[in-house]
Amino acid sequence: MAGALLGAALLLAIPALADDKADCSAGITMIQAEIAKAPAEPALAKLKKALKNAQREQKEGEFDECMDAVGDAKRALK
């Protein structure tokens, strides 16, 4: 029974991981585009830090943490 529950939980998590992976990649592209626009220094520094963190988390497969970094970048743009 516990194995069946674990299997069901994993199957439900797979689509979420795929969405986060795609969203992470799109977020990194968005950050790079914003950096290319040469924003003011305070925002630029935050965007570069967010990009570095997002790329690291993407390489590690930590897509939820990548999305946290993308969120940081979005807040830097406000």
KASUL-V254494 format. One record per residue. N is the residue number from 1. RES is the residue in one small letter. SS is DSSP state (h for helix, s for strand, l for the rest). Layout:
# KASUL-V254494
n & res & ss
N & RES & SS
N & RES & SS
This chain:
# KASUL-V254494
n & res & ss
1 & m & l
2 & a & h
3 & g & h
4 & a & h
5 & l & h
6 & l & h
7 & g & h
8 & a & h
9 & a & h
10 & l & h
11 & l & h
12 & l & h
13 & a & h
14 & i & h
15 & p & h
16 & a & h
17 & l & h
18 & a & h
19 & d & h
20 & d & h
21 & k & h
22 & a & h
23 & d & h
24 & c & h
25 & s & h
26 & a & h
27 & g & h
28 & i & h
29 & t & h
30 & m & h
31 & i & h
32 & q & h
33 & a & h
34 & e & h
35 & i & h
36 & a & h
37 & k & l
38 & a & l
39 & p & l
40 & a & l
41 & e & h
42 & p & h
43 & a & h
44 & l & h
45 & a & h
46 & k & h
47 & l & h
48 & k & h
49 & k & h
50 & a & h
51 & l & h
52 & k & h
53 & n & h
54 & a & h
55 & q & h
56 & r & h
57 & e & h
58 & q & h
59 & k & h
60 & e & h
61 & g & l
62 & e & l
63 & f & h
64 & d & h
65 & e & h
66 & c & h
67 & m & h
68 & d & h
69 & a & h
70 & v & h
71 & g & h
72 & d & h
73 & a & h
74 & k & h
75 & r & h
76 & a & h
77 & l & l
78 & k & l
